[in-house]
Amino acid sequence: MRVAIGADHAGYALKQEVIPFLESLGHVVTDLGTHSTEPVDYPDYAEAVGLAVLENRADRGVLICGSGVGASVAANKLPGIRAGLAHDCYSAHQGVEHDDMNVIVFGARVIGVELAKDLLGDYLKAEFTHAERHVRRLAKVKALEVKYGQQARS
């Protein structure tokens, strides 16, 4: 599978740990930065990973920031991106199976390397079920994107 990965400065170290793990599983990884612990802005990496998925340069995305919250919020502003914050194995696979999640988000200050690896394994093995109820709900999510045009709220 083609995986795009990006992180801000808080997620840099975890990103560097999980890239070799992903490659050892046979995935083709595109590292979209950041490339150091110098402070950067997480929305830039959320956009880069989201666009890689939307433009079919990656099958799935991985985002890492300090808590995971900011990157989740930013990534979900891109219509077609379904980013989910996951710090447990159930959410990592269920988000794909039920919600067709295409970007997983981690908080590097919340989870450790080994848990991140477990979560990635579950996330990347999971497939959308196409069960009628999940298809119906996903259609409603997509309709919200169209209806509200991803309008910013202040």
Summary of the structure (lengths in Angstrom):
residues: 154
radius of gyration: 14.6
end to end distance: 37.5
largest distance: 46.0
contacts: 515
relative contact order: 0.16
helix: 50%
strand: 16%
